[in-house]
Structure formats: structure tokens, C-alpha cells
């Protein structure tokens, strides 16, 4: 292999490694986004349950739950 072929090979190898690294970073970002989404959904469900409990408590206290 002459110098230009060798340089071309190394450039192609570096490009492949960069693409793989980019793919790995995108996978990590996607995973982090999914985890955040699930956390927010869980927090929303907990808040909704607490709000419903508060509504029920008010209804019980005022006699509207009958």
C-alpha cells in the first residue's frame, strides 16, 4: 500500500469508529430520555392519586360522598 492508500484506509477506519461512537451516544441519549419519560409519568400518576385522595377526603368531610 502506498501512502495515499494507507492514509485513505486510516481515514475510513476513523470514520467508522466515529460513526459507531455516535451511534452509542444516541443509544445512551435515547435510553436516558425513556427513563426520564417513565419517571415523569410515574410522578404524574402519584400526583393524580394524591389529588383524588384529597378530593375524596373533602367529599367525606362535607358529606358529598354519599
Beta strands, then each sheet from edge to edge (+ up, - down):
end
